[in-house]
Amino acid sequence: MEHNLIIANEIIIIALLLVAIIASMTLRHLKMPYTIGLVLIGFAFSEYVVPHIDALKPIGPYFPAVDIILYIFLPPLIFESAIAVNTRLLNRNLFPVLCLAIFGVIISAGIIGYMVSWYFAIPLLFALLFGALISSTDPVAVISIFKEVGVPKRLQILVEGESLLNDACSIIMFQLVLLLISRPLLKNDLSFFETSALFTSQLLTSFIGGILIGVIGGLVLRTILRKTPLNSHIHQTATLVAAYLTFLLGDEMGFSGVIAVVACGFITARAASDWIGPDRREELNHFWEYIGFLANSLIFLLVGITIASLEDLSLLIKGGIVGILFLIGAVLLARLVPVIGTFAIFNRFTKHTVPLSYQTVCFWGGLRGAVAIALVLSIPLSLPYRDLIIAFSVLTVLFSIFVQGMTIGPLIQRLGLGQSRLLRRFHQLYGDLVTCRAAESSLEKSSLAGIIDSAILDEHIRKHRENSQDMEQKVREFWQEVHQNPDRMSVIRLFWLEALHYEQKQYRQLYDDGLILPPVYAELQYQTTIREDLIQSGNYHPQIRLYAPGSRYRIHLYRFIGRIFPGSKMLTSYQSRIDIHLIFAAVALYSASSATIEYLGRLSTWVCLDPAEITEITDVYTKFEQKALSYLTSDQVVGSQNMQYVSGYLAERTAGAGMIHMIIHHIEEGIGDEKTLALSIDRLIQEKNKARKKVFKSCGDQILP
């Protein structure tokens, strides 16, 4: 009997994975977001396929199980999002993210609770229970659309960062309301003050406890990654174990398992960036992309199966269509109020304001999904109004997935935050041109030229050369069309974005080679992201200045200390740290700007564009280059002790990076003993990490040559 149950479960899992594979192959050819298509396929699979196949009939009673979503799928989904988040950019936008994730959920749940209680005439606590579970946002479908249309990174971090944290607040609030509902049954009514105190203590305990567990797990993972920089299998296994273990520990100890996983993921992301090489980091990212694909596929199939297993719950709603419209309106209003309020406050205290277009996407992109379904199914069967709350939840999730999910892409395009039609056409032409040229070049340089019949080879070379010439002509015609199109700046914007992305790659390479410090790299990446946002908004005139990490705050602190303790050792230490960071920033900016100017020249040649069209872009990078060089050759830097120290460090790390690249090349070419070469890379990476750690710690203190 037990053996048959195992086989039945195995058949179910295999069937769902096969459906996910077929769905993935099919939906990529349709103009429909992958996750939304999965819900439809899951519904159709459960409704029309399962009843006719005996081996799959256990899906009915077997799925959906709440524990499967909360304990099997949710931890890897959260961890995958957490390690992919740009933590440095998230830190710069932490205030609006936390406000939306905590206060936004509380405000949203309150608005939904009071409106639903008033209209549908149900007790307030039961309406608040629905408000709590439906206030968590599920950005999976939206983020996939973001990646397709290419929205600014800051917008993506606002939506994704909020969703990572608001799940925890929503779950805590849901559990608290359930507790309050049960208290009167125990003859222990609570006052408003007692309820508020209980909620606040529960929220703080869950968040702080979850953070502590996540930090401990993240530090353990950081140690593992630092000790094994080349063992990708250990990285993958350790991170997978940590994702589940931190969630289970947090949940079992009464804390927030979601926050534990998020904290662990953030630390792991920084550790992977700091301690393992780019190849191993890419392998780890690919592994978690696969885990995310697997979990997302199964979880949205289960959402579709869940909906199919429920009865026509719309019959329970008072007022029919009018009642449904009121319910959807209440949920949308409850989302709109905290979004507008949070950004209105945030924009008053920052020069990097969040534009209205971003706020609109944050509002409409707050989709509800798997977490809401899992929570509503966990409501005890004996609880009054359970069926009505399930009806509310399912109808809201359906509207969210199919209406908001299907319209968020066109909305992004309408707001000018994604790629325009001209940009998409340019990408297509560019891809065709590159492939045609590659085919011609491959035939001309082929080592089989002496074997292939010369007439046949010449014929194929001629054919691909003609194809290349035809594509070049199409590209020239495209540029002529662009000049007559009012949307031409969107294509010029493409070159700005290409330049920024290439600049970011240069900073990443310098950081991987150990040539710049972590805080310098973080600041440079953040500033390029800010410039990307400005360019997306139509501002093509960035400031030309050097950026030291936290320079604004350090300067204020420096001036404050200077007024109170002139000539103090602390003042000297801070000044030395700022000077060294500025030297590293200038070196990185000079190197990246020079490389970007060369890249833009090559790119304009590849796409048959007159270099004069992008003169404004190259002029900006030339000014960056000159600004950095002017600082590095200034009297205060040349010959200084700090410059001598940095020069020695750069020379040492340049040599080390060259050795690592050469050994990696030998491994790829199969030259030498792979095991011995891998050990050499391991030793060189550890030396790089130690050297960077040493200069990072000592640059603010006494500098030793």
C-alpha positions as CSV (number, residue, x, y, z in Angstrom):
1,M,0.0,0.0,0.0
2,E,2.8,2.4,0.9
3,H,4.7,1.4,-2.2
4,N,1.6,2.2,-4.3
5,L,1.3,5.6,-2.6
6,I,4.9,6.5,-3.5
7,I,4.4,5.5,-7.1
8,A,1.2,7.5,-7.3
9,N,3.0,10.6,-5.9
10,E,5.8,10.0,-8.3
11,I,3.4,9.9,-11.3
12,I,1.8,13.1,-10.1
13,I,5.1,14.9,-9.9
14,I,6.3,13.6,-13.3
15,A,2.9,14.6,-14.9
16,L,3.2,18.1,-13.6
17,L,6.8,18.4,-14.7
18,L,5.8,17.2,-18.2
19,V,3.0,19.7,-18.3
20,A,5.5,22.5,-17.3
21,I,7.8,21.4,-20.1
22,I,5.1,21.5,-22.7
23,A,3.8,24.8,-21.3
24,S,7.3,26.3,-21.5
25,M,7.7,25.2,-25.1
26,T,4.3,26.4,-26.1
27,L,4.0,29.7,-24.3
28,R,7.2,31.1,-25.6
29,H,5.6,31.3,-29.0
30,L,2.4,33.0,-27.7
31,K,2.1,36.6,-26.6
32,M,1.2,35.6,-23.1
33,P,3.3,35.8,-19.9
34,Y,4.6,32.4,-18.9
35,T,3.2,32.3,-15.3
36,I,-0.3,33.4,-16.5
37,G,-0.3,30.7,-19.1
38,L,0.6,28.2,-16.5
39,V,-2.5,29.1,-14.4
40,L,-4.7,28.5,-17.5
41,I,-3.0,25.2,-18.3
42,G,-3.2,24.0,-14.7
43,F,-6.9,24.8,-14.7
44,A,-7.5,23.0,-18.0
45,F,-5.3,20.1,-17.0
46,S,-7.2,19.5,-13.8
47,E,-10.6,20.1,-15.3
48,Y,-10.4,18.2,-18.6
49,V,-7.4,15.8,-18.4
50,V,-7.2,14.5,-14.8
51,P,-10.8,13.0,-14.7
52,H,-10.1,10.8,-17.7
53,I,-6.8,9.3,-16.5
54,D,-6.9,6.9,-13.6
55,A,-3.3,7.3,-12.6
56,L,-3.8,11.1,-12.3
57,K,-7.0,11.1,-10.3
58,P,-5.1,11.4,-7.0
59,I,-4.3,15.0,-8.0
60,G,-7.9,15.9,-7.0
61,P,-7.6,15.0,-3.3
62,Y,-3.8,15.2,-3.1
63,F,-3.4,18.7,-4.4
64,P,-3.3,21.4,-3.4
65,A,-1.7,21.0,0.0
66,V,-0.9,24.2,1.9
67,D,2.4,22.8,3.2
68,I,3.6,22.1,-0.3
69,I,3.4,25.8,-1.2
70,L,4.6,27.2,2.1
71,Y,7.3,24.7,2.9
72,I,8.4,23.3,-0.4
73,F,8.1,26.0,-3.0
74,L,8.2,29.3,-1.1
75,P,11.7,29.0,0.4
76,P,13.5,28.5,-2.9
77,L,11.4,31.1,-4.7
78,I,12.3,33.7,-2.1
79,F,16.0,32.7,-1.9
80,E,16.2,32.8,-5.7
81,S,14.8,36.3,-5.8
82,A,17.0,37.4,-2.8
83,I,20.3,36.4,-4.3
84,A,19.4,37.9,-7.6
85,V,18.5,41.3,-6.1
86,N,21.0,44.1,-6.4
87,T,21.5,44.6,-2.7
88,R,23.6,47.7,-3.1
89,L,20.7,49.3,-5.1
90,L,18.2,48.0,-2.6
91,N,20.0,49.7,0.2
92,R,19.6,53.0,-1.6
93,N,15.8,52.5,-1.9
94,L,15.3,50.8,1.4
95,F,13.0,53.4,2.9
96,P,10.2,53.1,0.3
97,V,10.6,49.3,0.1
98,L,10.2,48.9,3.9
99,C,7.3,51.3,4.1
100,L,5.4,49.5,1.3
101,A,6.3,46.1,2.8
102,I,5.3,46.9,6.4
103,F,3.1,49.9,6.7
104,G,1.7,49.4,3.2
105,V,0.5,45.9,4.1
106,I,-1.1,47.1,7.4
107,I,-2.8,50.1,5.7
108,S,-4.0,47.9,2.8
109,A,-5.4,45.2,5.1
110,G,-7.2,47.8,7.1
111,I,-8.8,49.5,4.1
112,I,-9.9,46.2,2.6
113,G,-11.1,44.9,6.0
114,Y,-13.3,48.0,6.7
115,M,-14.7,48.3,3.2
116,V,-15.5,44.5,2.9
117,S,-17.0,44.4,6.4
118,W,-19.3,47.4,5.6
119,Y,-20.5,46.3,2.2
120,F,-20.8,42.5,2.7
121,A,-22.0,42.8,6.3
122,I,-19.6,40.4,7.9
123,P,-17.7,40.8,11.2
124,L,-14.7,43.1,11.0
125,L,-12.1,40.5,12.1
126,F,-13.1,38.1,9.4
127,A,-12.9,40.9,6.8
128,L,-9.4,41.8,8.2
129,L,-8.4,38.2,7.8
130,F,-9.1,38.5,4.1
131,G,-7.4,41.8,3.9
132,A,-4.2,40.4,5.6
133,L,-3.8,37.4,3.3
134,I,-4.6,39.3,0.1
135,S,-2.2,42.2,0.8
136,S,0.9,40.3,-0.1
137,T,2.1,40.8,-3.6
138,D,3.5,38.2,-5.9
139,P,5.7,39.8,-8.5
140,V,6.8,36.6,-10.4
141,A,4.7,37.3,-13.5
142,V,5.6,41.0,-13.4
143,I,9.3,40.5,-13.0
144,S,9.3,38.1,-16.0
145,I,7.6,40.9,-18.0
146,F,10.1,43.4,-16.7
147,K,13.0,41.3,-18.0
148,E,11.3,41.0,-21.4
149,V,10.6,44.7,-22.0
150,G,13.7,45.9,-20.2
151,V,12.5,48.3,-17.5
152,P,14.9,50.4,-15.5
153,K,16.7,48.5,-12.7
154,R,15.4,50.9,-10.0
155,L,11.8,50.2,-10.9
156,Q,12.5,46.5,-10.8
157,I,14.2,46.7,-7.4
158,L,11.2,48.7,-5.9
159,V,8.7,46.0,-7.0
160,E,10.8,43.0,-6.3
161,G,12.2,44.3,-3.0
162,E,8.8,45.1,-1.6
163,S,7.4,41.7,-2.6
164,L,10.3,39.9,-0.8
165,L,9.5,41.6,2.5
166,N,5.7,42.1,2.4
167,D,5.0,38.3,2.3
168,A,6.4,38.1,5.8
169,C,4.3,41.0,7.1
170,S,1.2,39.6,5.4
171,I,1.7,36.1,7.0
172,I,2.3,37.6,10.4
173,M,-0.8,39.8,10.2
174,F,-2.8,36.8,9.0
175,Q,-1.7,34.6,11.9
176,L,-2.4,37.5,14.4
177,V,-6.0,38.0,13.1
178,L,-6.6,34.3,13.3
179,L,-5.4,34.5,16.9
180,L,-7.7,37.4,17.6
181,I,-10.7,35.6,16.1
182,S,-10.0,32.7,18.5
183,R,-9.6,34.8,21.6
184,P,-13.3,35.6,22.1
185,L,-14.0,31.9,22.0
186,L,-11.7,31.7,25.0
187,K,-13.5,34.5,26.8
188,N,-10.5,36.7,26.6
189,D,-11.5,39.8,24.6
190,L,-8.7,42.3,23.9
191,S,-8.9,46.1,23.9
192,F,-7.7,48.1,20.9
193,F,-4.6,49.1,22.8
194,E,-3.9,45.4,23.7
195,T,-4.5,44.3,20.2
196,S,-2.1,47.0,18.8
197,A,0.6,46.1,21.4
198,L,0.2,42.4,20.5
199,F,0.5,43.0,16.8
200,T,3.5,45.3,17.2
201,S,5.4,42.9,19.5
202,Q,4.5,40.0,17.2
203,L,5.7,41.9,14.2
204,L,9.0,43.0,15.8
205,T,9.7,39.6,17.3
206,S,9.1,37.9,13.9
207,F,11.2,40.4,12.0
208,I,14.1,40.6,14.4
209,G,14.2,36.9,15.0
210,G,14.0,36.1,11.3
211,I,16.8,38.5,10.6
212,L,19.0,37.0,13.2
213,I,18.5,33.5,11.9
214,G,19.0,34.6,8.4
215,V,22.2,36.5,9.3
216,I,23.6,33.4,11.1
217,G,22.8,31.2,8.1
218,G,24.2,33.8,5.7
219,L,27.5,34.1,7.7
220,V,27.9,30.4,7.6
221,L,27.3,30.4,3.9
222,R,29.8,33.2,3.5
223,T,32.4,31.2,5.3
224,I,31.7,28.2,3.0
225,L,32.0,30.3,-0.1
226,R,35.2,31.9,1.1
227,K,36.8,28.6,1.9
228,T,35.7,26.9,-1.4
229,P,35.8,29.5,-4.1
230,L,36.1,27.0,-7.0
231,N,33.7,24.2,-5.8
232,S,30.5,25.0,-7.6
233,H,28.7,21.8,-6.4
234,I,29.4,22.8,-2.8
235,H,28.0,26.3,-3.5
236,Q,24.8,25.0,-5.0
237,T,24.2,22.3,-2.3
238,A,25.0,24.7,0.6
239,T,22.7,27.4,-0.7
240,L,19.9,25.0,-1.3
241,V,20.2,23.6,2.2
242,A,20.4,27.1,3.7
243,A,17.2,28.2,1.9
244,Y,15.2,25.5,3.5
245,L,16.9,25.3,6.8
246,T,16.6,29.0,7.6
247,F,12.9,29.0,6.6
248,L,12.2,25.9,8.8
249,L,14.2,27.2,11.8
250,G,12.5,30.6,11.6
251,D,9.1,29.1,11.3
252,E,9.6,26.5,14.1
253,M,11.0,29.1,16.5
254,G,8.0,31.4,16.0
255,F,9.8,33.9,13.8
256,S,9.4,34.9,10.2
257,G,10.8,32.2,7.9
258,V,10.4,34.5,4.9
259,I,12.6,37.2,6.5
260,A,15.1,34.6,7.5
261,V,15.5,33.4,3.9
262,V,15.6,37.0,2.6
263,A,18.4,38.0,5.0
264,C,20.3,34.8,4.3
265,G,19.9,35.4,0.5
266,F,21.1,39.0,0.7
267,I,24.3,38.0,2.6
268,T,24.9,35.1,0.2
269,A,24.6,37.5,-2.8
270,R,27.2,39.8,-1.4
271,A,29.4,36.8,-0.4
272,A,29.2,35.4,-3.9
273,S,30.1,38.7,-5.4
274,D,33.1,39.2,-3.0
275,W,34.6,35.7,-2.7
276,I,33.9,33.5,-5.7
277,G,35.0,34.1,-9.3
278,P,32.7,35.2,-12.1
279,D,32.5,31.7,-13.7
280,R,31.4,30.0,-10.4
281,R,29.1,32.9,-9.7
282,E,27.4,32.5,-13.1
283,E,27.1,28.7,-12.4
284,L,25.4,29.5,-9.1
285,N,23.0,32.0,-10.7
286,H,22.1,29.5,-13.4
287,F,21.5,26.8,-10.8
288,W,19.1,29.1,-8.9
289,E,17.4,30.2,-12.1
290,Y,16.6,26.6,-12.8
291,I,15.3,26.1,-9.2
292,G,13.2,29.2,-9.7
293,F,11.9,28.0,-13.0
294,L,11.0,24.6,-11.4
295,A,9.2,26.1,-8.4
296,N,7.4,28.8,-10.4
297,S,6.2,26.2,-12.9
298,L,4.8,23.9,-10.3
299,I,3.4,26.6,-8.0
300,F,1.4,28.3,-10.8
301,L,0.2,25.0,-12.1
302,L,-1.0,24.3,-8.6
303,V,-2.8,27.6,-8.5
304,G,-4.7,26.6,-11.6
305,I,-5.5,23.2,-10.1
306,T,-6.7,24.9,-6.9
307,I,-9.1,27.2,-8.8
308,A,-10.4,24.2,-10.8
309,S,-11.0,22.2,-7.6
310,L,-13.2,25.0,-6.1
311,E,-16.9,25.4,-6.7
312,D,-18.5,28.4,-8.3
313,L,-17.7,30.6,-5.3
314,S,-19.0,33.8,-7.0
315,L,-22.5,32.6,-6.1
316,L,-21.6,33.3,-2.5
317,I,-20.9,37.0,-3.1
318,K,-23.6,39.4,-2.3
319,G,-24.8,41.5,-5.3
320,G,-23.3,39.3,-8.0
321,I,-21.3,41.3,-10.5
322,V,-21.7,44.6,-8.5
323,G,-20.3,42.8,-5.4
324,I,-17.4,41.5,-7.4
325,L,-16.6,44.9,-8.8
326,F,-16.8,46.5,-5.3
327,L,-14.4,43.8,-4.0
328,I,-11.9,44.4,-6.8
329,G,-12.2,48.2,-6.3
330,A,-11.6,47.9,-2.6
331,V,-8.4,45.8,-3.2
332,L,-7.1,48.3,-5.9
333,L,-7.9,51.3,-3.6
334,A,-6.1,49.6,-0.7
335,R,-3.0,49.2,-3.0
336,L,-3.1,52.7,-4.4
337,V,-3.2,54.6,-1.1
338,P,0.1,53.2,0.4
339,V,1.9,53.5,-2.9
340,I,1.0,57.1,-3.5
341,G,1.5,58.0,0.2
342,T,4.9,56.3,0.5
343,F,6.4,57.9,-2.6
344,A,5.0,61.3,-1.8
345,I,6.8,61.2,1.6
346,F,10.0,59.7,0.1
347,N,10.2,62.3,-2.8
348,R,10.2,65.1,-0.3
349,F,13.5,64.0,1.3
350,T,15.6,62.9,-1.7
351,K,16.9,64.4,-4.9
352,H,16.5,61.0,-6.7
353,T,12.7,61.1,-6.7
354,V,10.5,58.3,-7.9
355,P,8.5,59.5,-10.9
356,L,4.8,59.0,-11.3
357,S,5.3,56.4,-14.1
358,Y,7.2,54.2,-11.6
359,Q,4.5,54.7,-9.0
360,T,1.9,53.7,-11.6
361,V,3.7,50.4,-12.4
362,C,4.2,49.7,-8.6
363,F,0.5,50.1,-8.1
364,W,-0.8,48.1,-11.1
365,G,2.0,45.5,-10.8
366,G,1.1,44.5,-7.3
367,L,-0.3,41.1,-8.4
368,R,-1.7,38.5,-5.9
369,G,-0.8,34.9,-6.4
370,A,0.4,31.7,-4.7
371,V,1.0,33.0,-1.2
372,A,-2.6,34.3,-1.0
373,I,-4.0,31.0,-2.2
374,A,-1.8,29.1,0.3
375,L,-2.9,31.2,3.2
376,V,-6.6,31.1,2.4
377,L,-6.5,27.3,2.1
378,S,-4.9,27.1,5.6
379,I,-8.0,28.6,7.2
380,P,-9.5,26.0,9.6
381,L,-12.6,24.2,8.2
382,S,-14.7,25.1,11.2
383,L,-14.0,28.9,10.9
384,P,-17.2,30.9,10.1
385,Y,-17.2,32.7,6.7
386,R,-14.4,30.4,5.4
387,D,-16.1,29.8,2.0
388,L,-16.8,33.4,1.6
389,I,-13.2,34.4,2.3
390,I,-12.0,31.7,-0.2
391,A,-14.4,33.2,-2.8
392,F,-13.0,36.7,-2.2
393,S,-9.4,35.5,-2.5
394,V,-9.9,33.4,-5.6
395,L,-11.8,36.1,-7.5
396,T,-9.2,38.7,-6.5
397,V,-6.3,36.4,-7.6
398,L,-8.0,35.7,-10.9
399,F,-8.5,39.4,-11.6
400,S,-4.9,40.1,-10.5
401,I,-3.4,37.4,-12.7
402,F,-5.4,37.8,-15.8
403,V,-6.4,41.5,-15.9
404,Q,-3.4,43.1,-14.3
405,G,-0.9,40.5,-15.4
406,M,-2.1,40.8,-19.1
407,T,-2.1,44.6,-19.1
408,I,1.0,45.4,-17.2
409,G,3.2,44.9,-20.3
410,P,1.2,47.3,-22.5
411,L,1.1,49.8,-19.6
412,I,4.9,49.8,-19.3
413,Q,5.2,50.4,-23.0
414,R,2.6,53.2,-22.8
415,L,4.5,54.9,-20.0
416,G,7.7,54.7,-22.1
417,L,9.6,52.5,-19.6
418,G,10.2,49.6,-22.0
419,Q,11.6,49.1,-25.5
420,S,9.8,50.9,-28.3
421,R,8.9,49.4,-31.6
422,L,12.0,51.0,-33.2
423,L,14.2,49.5,-30.6
424,R,12.8,46.0,-31.0
425,R,13.2,46.3,-34.8
426,F,16.8,47.5,-34.3
427,H,17.6,44.5,-32.1
428,Q,16.2,42.2,-34.8
429,L,18.2,43.8,-37.6
430,Y,21.4,43.9,-35.5
431,G,21.0,40.1,-34.7
432,D,20.5,39.3,-38.4
433,L,23.5,41.4,-39.5
434,V,25.8,39.9,-36.9
435,T,24.9,36.3,-37.8
436,C,25.4,37.0,-41.5
437,R,28.8,38.4,-41.0
438,A,29.7,35.6,-38.6
439,A,28.8,33.0,-41.2
440,E,30.9,34.7,-43.9
441,S,33.9,35.1,-41.5
442,S,33.7,31.5,-40.4
443,L,33.8,30.2,-43.9
444,E,36.7,32.4,-44.9
445,K,38.8,31.4,-41.8
446,S,37.7,27.7,-41.7
447,S,40.5,25.1,-41.1
448,L,38.5,22.9,-43.5
449,A,39.1,25.2,-46.5
450,G,41.6,22.8,-48.0
451,I,39.1,19.9,-47.7
452,I,35.9,21.4,-48.9
453,D,35.6,21.7,-52.6
454,S,36.8,25.2,-53.5
455,A,33.9,25.9,-55.9
456,I,31.3,25.0,-53.2
457,L,33.2,27.0,-50.5
458,D,33.4,30.1,-52.8
459,E,29.7,29.7,-53.6
460,H,28.7,29.7,-49.9
461,I,31.1,32.6,-49.1
462,R,29.5,34.6,-51.9
463,K,26.0,33.8,-50.8
464,H,26.7,34.9,-47.2
465,R,28.5,38.0,-48.3
466,E,25.5,39.0,-50.4
467,N,23.3,38.3,-47.4
468,S,25.5,40.6,-45.3
469,Q,25.4,43.3,-47.9
470,D,21.6,43.1,-48.0
471,M,21.4,43.3,-44.2
472,E,23.7,46.3,-44.2
473,Q,21.5,48.0,-46.7
474,K,18.4,47.3,-44.6
475,V,20.2,48.8,-41.6
476,R,21.0,51.9,-43.6
477,E,17.4,52.2,-44.6
478,F,16.4,51.8,-41.0
479,W,18.6,54.7,-40.0
480,Q,17.1,56.8,-42.7
481,E,13.6,55.9,-41.3
482,V,14.8,56.7,-37.8
483,H,15.8,60.3,-38.8
484,Q,12.2,60.9,-40.0
485,N,10.6,59.3,-37.0
486,P,9.6,61.4,-33.9
487,D,10.6,58.5,-31.8
488,R,14.2,58.6,-33.0
489,M,15.6,59.5,-29.6
490,S,14.5,56.0,-28.3
491,V,17.1,54.5,-30.6
492,I,19.8,57.0,-29.6
493,R,18.8,56.1,-26.0
494,L,19.7,52.5,-26.9
495,F,23.4,53.6,-27.4
496,W,23.3,55.4,-24.0
497,L,22.1,52.3,-22.4
498,E,24.5,50.1,-24.3
499,A,27.3,52.4,-23.1
500,L,26.1,52.2,-19.5
501,H,25.9,48.5,-19.6
502,Y,29.3,48.2,-21.0
503,E,30.6,50.6,-18.4
504,Q,29.0,48.5,-15.7
505,K,30.7,45.4,-17.1
506,Q,34.1,47.1,-16.9
507,Y,33.5,47.9,-13.2
508,R,32.5,44.3,-12.6
509,Q,35.6,43.0,-14.4
510,L,37.8,45.4,-12.4
511,Y,36.2,44.3,-9.2
512,D,36.5,40.6,-10.1
513,D,40.2,41.1,-10.8
514,G,40.6,42.8,-7.3
515,L,41.5,46.2,-8.7
516,I,38.8,48.2,-6.9
517,L,37.4,47.9,-3.4
518,P,33.9,46.7,-2.5
519,P,32.5,50.2,-1.4
520,V,34.0,51.8,-4.5
521,Y,32.4,49.2,-6.8
522,A,29.1,49.6,-5.0
523,E,29.1,53.4,-5.4
524,L,30.1,53.2,-9.1
525,Q,27.4,50.7,-9.9
526,Y,24.8,52.7,-8.0
527,Q,25.7,55.9,-9.9
528,T,25.5,54.1,-13.3
529,T,22.0,52.9,-12.3
530,I,20.9,56.4,-11.4
531,R,22.2,57.6,-14.8
532,E,20.3,54.8,-16.4
533,D,17.1,56.0,-14.7
534,L,17.7,59.5,-15.9
535,I,18.3,58.4,-19.5
536,Q,15.1,56.3,-19.4
537,S,13.4,59.6,-18.3
538,G,14.9,61.5,-21.2
539,N,17.7,63.3,-19.3
540,Y,20.9,62.8,-21.4
541,H,23.1,65.2,-19.5
542,P,24.7,63.5,-16.4
543,Q,26.9,65.3,-13.9
544,I,30.6,65.0,-14.5
545,R,32.1,64.3,-11.1
546,L,34.0,61.7,-9.1
547,Y,32.2,59.5,-6.6
548,A,33.7,58.3,-3.4
549,P,31.6,55.8,-1.4
550,G,29.2,57.7,0.8
551,S,31.1,60.8,0.0
552,R,28.3,63.2,0.9
553,Y,27.9,61.8,4.4
554,R,31.7,61.5,4.9
555,I,32.2,65.1,3.9
556,H,29.5,66.2,6.4
557,L,31.2,64.1,9.1
558,Y,34.6,65.4,8.1
559,R,33.5,69.0,8.4
560,F,31.8,68.3,11.8
561,I,34.8,66.6,13.3
562,G,37.1,69.4,11.8
563,R,35.1,72.1,13.6
564,I,35.2,70.2,17.0
565,F,38.6,68.5,16.9
566,P,40.8,70.2,14.3
567,G,43.9,68.1,13.5
568,S,42.6,65.0,15.3
569,K,43.7,61.5,14.5
570,M,40.1,60.6,13.6
571,L,40.0,63.5,11.2
572,T,43.2,62.4,9.5
573,S,42.0,58.8,9.3
574,Y,38.7,59.8,7.6
575,Q,40.5,62.1,5.2
576,S,42.9,59.3,4.2
577,R,40.1,56.9,3.6
578,I,38.2,59.4,1.4
579,D,41.4,60.1,-0.6
580,I,42.1,56.4,-1.2
581,H,38.6,55.7,-2.2
582,L,38.7,58.7,-4.6
583,I,41.9,57.3,-6.2
584,F,40.3,53.9,-6.7
585,A,37.2,55.5,-8.1
586,A,39.2,57.7,-10.5
587,V,41.2,54.7,-11.7
588,A,38.1,52.7,-12.3
589,L,36.3,55.6,-14.0
590,Y,39.3,56.4,-16.3
591,S,39.7,52.7,-17.3
592,A,35.9,52.2,-17.9
593,S,35.4,55.4,-19.8
594,S,38.3,54.7,-22.1
595,A,37.1,51.2,-22.8
596,T,33.5,52.5,-23.4
597,I,34.6,55.1,-25.9
598,E,36.4,52.4,-27.9
599,Y,33.4,50.1,-27.7
600,L,31.0,52.8,-28.9
601,G,33.3,53.4,-31.9
602,R,33.2,49.7,-32.8
603,L,29.5,49.4,-32.2
604,S,28.7,52.3,-34.6
605,T,30.8,50.6,-37.2
606,W,29.1,47.3,-36.8
607,V,25.6,48.8,-37.2
608,C,26.5,51.1,-40.1
609,L,25.8,54.3,-38.0
610,D,27.5,57.6,-38.6
611,P,29.7,58.2,-35.5
612,A,28.5,61.8,-35.5
613,E,25.1,60.5,-34.4
614,I,26.5,59.4,-31.0
615,T,29.0,62.3,-30.6
616,E,27.1,63.5,-27.5
617,I,27.6,60.1,-25.8
618,T,31.3,59.9,-26.6
619,D,31.8,63.5,-25.4
620,V,30.3,62.7,-22.0
621,Y,32.6,59.7,-21.6
622,T,35.6,61.8,-22.8
623,K,34.8,64.3,-20.1
624,F,34.6,61.4,-17.5
625,E,38.0,60.2,-18.7
626,Q,39.5,63.7,-18.5
627,K,38.0,64.3,-15.1
628,A,39.5,61.1,-13.7
629,L,42.9,61.7,-15.4
630,S,42.9,65.3,-14.1
631,Y,42.4,64.1,-10.6
632,L,45.0,61.3,-10.8
633,T,47.7,63.7,-12.2
634,S,46.9,66.5,-9.8
635,D,49.6,67.8,-7.4
636,Q,47.7,66.5,-4.3
637,V,47.7,62.9,-5.7
638,V,50.9,62.5,-7.7
639,G,53.7,61.4,-5.4
640,S,51.5,61.2,-2.3
641,Q,51.8,58.3,0.1
642,N,48.2,57.2,-0.7
643,M,49.0,57.1,-4.4
644,Q,52.1,55.1,-3.8
645,Y,50.2,52.6,-1.7
646,V,47.4,52.2,-4.3
647,S,49.9,52.0,-7.1
648,G,51.7,49.1,-5.4
649,Y,48.4,47.3,-4.8
650,L,47.2,47.8,-8.4
651,A,50.5,46.5,-9.8
652,E,50.3,43.4,-7.6
653,R,46.6,42.7,-8.4
654,T,47.1,43.3,-12.1
655,A,49.8,40.6,-12.2
656,G,47.6,38.3,-10.2
657,A,44.6,38.8,-12.5
658,G,46.8,38.1,-15.5
659,M,47.9,34.8,-14.0
660,I,44.4,33.8,-13.2
661,H,43.1,34.6,-16.7
662,M,46.0,32.7,-18.3
663,I,45.5,29.6,-16.1
664,I,41.8,29.6,-16.9
665,H,42.6,29.8,-20.6
666,H,44.9,26.9,-20.3
667,I,42.2,24.8,-18.6
668,E,39.7,25.7,-21.3
669,E,42.2,24.7,-24.0
670,G,43.1,21.4,-22.2
671,I,46.8,22.5,-21.6
672,G,48.4,21.1,-18.5
673,D,47.0,19.1,-15.6
674,E,43.5,20.5,-14.8
675,K,43.7,19.6,-11.1
676,T,47.0,21.3,-10.5
677,L,45.9,24.4,-12.4
678,A,42.7,24.6,-10.5
679,L,44.6,24.5,-7.2
680,S,46.8,27.4,-8.5
681,I,43.6,29.4,-9.3
682,D,42.3,28.6,-5.8
683,R,45.5,29.9,-4.3
684,L,45.5,33.1,-6.4
685,I,41.9,33.9,-5.6
686,Q,42.6,33.5,-1.9
687,E,45.5,35.8,-2.3
688,K,43.3,38.3,-4.1
689,N,40.7,38.2,-1.4
690,K,43.2,38.6,1.4
691,A,44.9,41.5,-0.3
692,R,41.5,43.3,-0.9
693,K,40.4,42.6,2.7
694,K,43.7,44.0,4.0
695,V,43.6,47.2,2.0
696,F,39.8,47.6,2.7
697,K,40.5,47.4,6.5
698,S,43.7,49.5,6.5
699,C,42.9,52.3,4.1
700,G,41.3,54.4,6.8
701,D,44.0,53.8,9.3
702,Q,47.8,54.1,9.1
703,I,49.0,53.4,5.6
704,L,52.1,51.2,5.4
705,P,54.0,51.2,2.1
